[in-house]
Amino acid sequence: MSSLITISVKKFEKIWFGAAIQVGGEIIKISFSKSRKDVLNEIIKSVPQNWRIRSNDSEVQTALASINKLFHGEKNSNKLKIDFKQATKFQRKVYSLLREIPKGKVSTYSIIAKAVGHRGACRAVGNVMASNPFPLLIPCHRIINSNLRIGNYSIPGLNEIEASKLKLQILQNEGIKIKENKVVNEHVYFPKNKPKNK
């Protein structure tokens, strides 16, 4: 028997948001971009082939509204459940640390690599960011380069410059100050605890 998943996309102002949610409310994929087609394609390719898809229900609409709030730097009171079953142990450690970074703060690839116990694993941390299926919920946009430049951001359908501008917009929505194209040092966050193994 195949599993059932609900998919929906919705436009808030100029940005399209999409989500795929299992029965029971666990999110398996989030995406956002300036194009409905790019968001929908990104969501659909994450769904296992044997799963049945339905569109639109109140649960997904609530999730999309919550994700839109996060994009705009607003407080989200809804506790959205995330399905981490496909994540590796390393990815879970990184995700756990990312969720510790508060709004209005950023960290760097090297700080996160050191915090997960792999000082030289900056590239591996970057790969986790680039393949993050839960952007905004797992705030990979809060990871910047060691030189305090905001760095790259992976958004479907956008080139590197457009994606970086969107990342900058999200960070500024969260209260991050930029001076001379760099994040102001007061916003840099250092994790206090090592992530728990899950």
Secondary structure, 3 states (H helix, E strand, C coil): CCCEEEEEEEEECCEEEEEEEECCCEEEEEEEECCHHHHHHHHHCCCCCCCEEEECCHHHHHHHHHHHHHHCCCCCCCCCEECCCCCCHHHHHHHHHHHHCCCCCEEEHHHHHHHCCCCCCHHHHHHHHHCCCCECCECHHHEECCCCCCCCCCCCCCCHHHHHHHHHHHHHHCCCCEECCEECHHHECCCCCCCCCC
